Amino acid sequence: MDQQGQGRSSGGAWLKVKVCIVKDQLNFILHHRVMQKATDDQIAVSIIEEVRRRFPNFSACSFDKGFHSPFNQEKLPEIIENVYLPRKGKLSAINKEIENSPAFKAARRKHSAVESSINALENHGLDRCPDHGIKGFERYVALAVVARNIQIIGDMLQKKDLKKLIRQEKKKRISA
C-alpha cells in the first residue's frame, strides 16, 4: 500500500515524498494519498475510511509492516471485516498463529500485486516529477494513477480479444 516518488521543491531541489495506494482485486488503483509529512502508521485508518466511503463493498485489505501500530490493530477491524496487518518485531504465540493462518498468508501473497503497481508507476515516470511544489506533485501522482488504470483496462481488453481470436481459430480447425 505504499510508494515513494520524487518531486521538486519550489527551489528546484528533488524531495522524496511517499505515496500510499489502495488497489482492488482487479489491480485497479482505488485511492491514493501523497504523504508529505505523515508516516504509514499515521494514515492507515483515515485512508481506509475514505476508501470505505467511496466503495462500500470494500471488505478486506492487506498492509505492509510499516502500517502497524496498536491503534491501527484495534481500529481497522471496526472499519473493514478482513484486516491483514502484520506486526513488527518478534511475534507472540497468538500473533504467530494468526499470521500463519491460511487466510493471512493468502492475503499477504496477493499483497505483492501492490508492489508491482508501485513499480509500474515508478517505471512510467513517477520516480521523478518535473512539476514544482507539492501541488504539482499531487497532480502528477493523480495523472499517473489514472494512466495506470487506463493501462490495466487496455490490458484486459487485449486479453479478451486474444481469447476471442484463439476460440475462432479453434472453431476454424474443427470445421476444416
C-alpha positions as CSV (number, residue, x, y, z in Angstrom):
1,M,0.0,0.0,0.0
2,D,2.9,2.3,-0.3
3,Q,5.2,4.0,-2.8
4,Q,7.9,6.6,-3.0
5,G,8.4,9.2,-5.7
6,Q,10.4,12.4,-6.1
7,G,9.1,15.8,-6.6
8,R,10.8,19.2,-6.9
9,S,10.5,21.8,-4.2
10,S,9.9,25.4,-5.2
11,G,13.7,25.9,-5.0
12,G,14.2,23.2,-7.7
13,A,15.8,20.5,-5.3
14,W,14.4,16.9,-5.5
15,L,12.5,15.8,-2.5
16,K,11.5,12.3,-1.6
17,V,7.7,12.1,-1.0
18,K,5.8,8.9,-0.1
19,V,2.6,8.0,-1.8
20,C,0.1,5.4,-0.4
21,I,-2.0,3.5,-2.8
22,V,-5.0,1.1,-2.3
23,K,-5.8,-1.5,-5.0
24,D,-8.7,-3.8,-5.7
25,Q,-8.6,-7.5,-6.7
26,L,-8.5,-6.5,-10.4
27,N,-5.4,-4.4,-9.8
28,F,-7.1,-1.0,-10.3
29,I,-5.8,1.7,-8.0
30,L,-8.9,2.8,-6.0
31,H,-7.3,5.5,-4.0
32,H,-4.0,7.2,-3.3
33,R,-2.6,9.8,-0.9
34,V,0.5,11.8,-1.1
35,M,2.1,11.7,2.4
36,Q,4.1,14.8,2.7
37,K,4.6,14.8,6.5
38,A,2.9,11.6,7.5
39,T,4.1,8.0,8.1
40,D,2.3,4.8,7.0
41,D,1.0,4.0,10.5
42,Q,-0.5,7.5,10.8
43,I,-2.7,7.3,7.7
44,A,-3.8,3.7,7.7
45,V,-7.2,4.3,9.4
46,S,-8.1,7.5,7.6
47,I,-7.2,6.2,4.1
48,I,-9.3,3.0,4.7
49,E,-12.2,5.1,6.0
50,E,-12.0,7.2,2.7
51,V,-12.0,4.0,0.6
52,R,-15.0,2.6,2.5
53,R,-16.9,5.8,1.9
54,R,-16.2,5.6,-1.8
55,F,-16.5,1.8,-2.1
56,P,-19.0,0.4,0.5
57,N,-18.3,-3.2,-0.6
58,F,-14.6,-2.9,0.2
59,S,-14.2,-5.6,2.8
60,A,-10.5,-6.7,3.0
61,C,-7.1,-5.1,3.0
62,S,-3.6,-6.2,3.3
63,F,-0.9,-3.9,4.7
64,D,2.9,-3.7,5.0
65,K,4.5,-3.9,8.4
66,G,5.1,-0.2,8.3
67,F,1.4,0.4,8.8
68,H,1.3,-1.5,12.1
69,S,0.5,0.3,15.4
70,P,-1.6,-0.8,18.4
71,F,-4.2,1.8,17.4
72,N,-4.4,0.5,13.8
73,Q,-4.7,-3.1,15.1
74,E,-7.7,-2.0,17.2
75,K,-9.4,0.5,14.9
76,L,-9.1,-1.1,11.4
77,P,-11.2,-4.2,12.2
78,E,-14.0,-1.8,13.1
79,I,-13.9,-0.3,9.6
80,I,-13.4,-3.4,7.4
81,E,-14.1,-7.0,8.0
82,N,-10.8,-8.6,7.0
83,V,-7.6,-6.8,8.0
84,Y,-4.2,-8.4,7.3
85,L,-1.8,-6.1,9.2
86,P,1.5,-7.9,10.0
87,R,3.0,-6.9,13.3
88,K,6.6,-5.6,13.7
89,G,9.2,-7.4,15.7
90,K,9.0,-10.8,17.4
91,L,5.6,-12.3,17.5
92,S,3.8,-13.8,20.4
93,A,2.4,-17.3,20.0
94,I,-1.1,-16.0,19.4
95,N,0.0,-13.5,16.8
96,K,2.3,-16.1,15.1
97,E,-0.7,-18.4,14.8
98,I,-2.8,-15.5,13.3
99,E,-0.1,-14.6,10.8
100,N,0.5,-18.2,9.8
101,S,-3.2,-18.9,9.1
102,P,-4.1,-19.8,5.5
103,A,-6.2,-16.6,5.0
104,F,-3.5,-14.3,6.3
105,K,-0.9,-16.0,4.1
106,A,-3.1,-15.8,1.0
107,A,-3.7,-12.1,1.6
108,R,0.0,-11.5,2.0
109,R,0.7,-13.3,-1.3
110,K,-1.8,-11.1,-3.0
111,H,-0.2,-8.0,-1.4
112,S,2.8,-8.4,-3.8
113,A,0.5,-7.0,-6.6
114,V,0.6,-3.6,-4.8
115,E,4.3,-3.7,-5.1
116,S,4.1,-4.3,-8.8
117,S,1.7,-1.3,-9.2
118,I,4.2,0.8,-7.3
119,N,6.9,-0.4,-9.6
120,A,4.8,0.3,-12.7
121,L,4.1,3.9,-11.5
122,E,7.8,4.4,-11.0
123,N,8.7,2.9,-14.4
124,H,6.2,5.2,-16.1
125,G,7.6,8.4,-14.8
126,L,6.5,8.8,-11.2
127,D,10.0,8.2,-9.9
128,R,10.7,11.9,-10.9
129,C,8.1,14.6,-11.1
130,P,9.1,17.6,-13.3
131,D,6.3,19.8,-11.7
132,H,7.3,22.2,-8.9
133,G,5.8,22.2,-5.4
134,I,3.6,19.7,-3.6
135,K,0.5,20.6,-5.6
136,G,2.3,19.8,-8.8
137,F,3.5,16.5,-7.4
138,E,-0.1,15.7,-6.2
139,R,-1.4,16.5,-9.7
140,Y,1.3,14.3,-11.3
141,V,0.6,11.4,-9.0
142,A,-3.2,11.6,-9.8
143,L,-2.5,11.6,-13.5
144,A,-0.1,8.6,-13.1
145,V,-2.8,6.7,-11.2
146,V,-5.4,7.5,-14.0
147,A,-2.9,6.4,-16.6
148,R,-2.1,3.2,-14.8
149,N,-5.8,2.3,-14.5
150,I,-6.3,3.0,-18.2
151,Q,-3.3,0.7,-19.0
152,I,-5.0,-2.0,-16.9
153,I,-8.2,-1.6,-18.9
154,G,-6.3,-1.8,-22.1
155,D,-4.5,-5.0,-21.0
156,M,-7.9,-6.5,-20.0
157,L,-9.3,-5.7,-23.5
158,Q,-6.3,-7.1,-25.3
159,K,-6.5,-10.4,-23.3
160,K,-10.3,-10.6,-24.1
161,D,-9.6,-10.0,-27.8
162,L,-6.8,-12.6,-27.8
163,K,-9.1,-15.2,-26.2
164,K,-11.7,-14.5,-28.8
165,L,-9.2,-14.9,-31.6
166,I,-8.0,-18.2,-30.1
167,R,-11.6,-19.5,-29.9
168,Q,-12.2,-18.5,-33.5
169,E,-9.0,-20.3,-34.6
170,K,-10.1,-23.5,-32.8
171,K,-13.5,-23.3,-34.5
172,K,-11.9,-23.0,-37.9
173,R,-9.6,-26.0,-37.3
174,I,-12.6,-28.1,-36.1
175,S,-14.8,-27.2,-39.1
176,A,-11.9,-27.8,-41.6
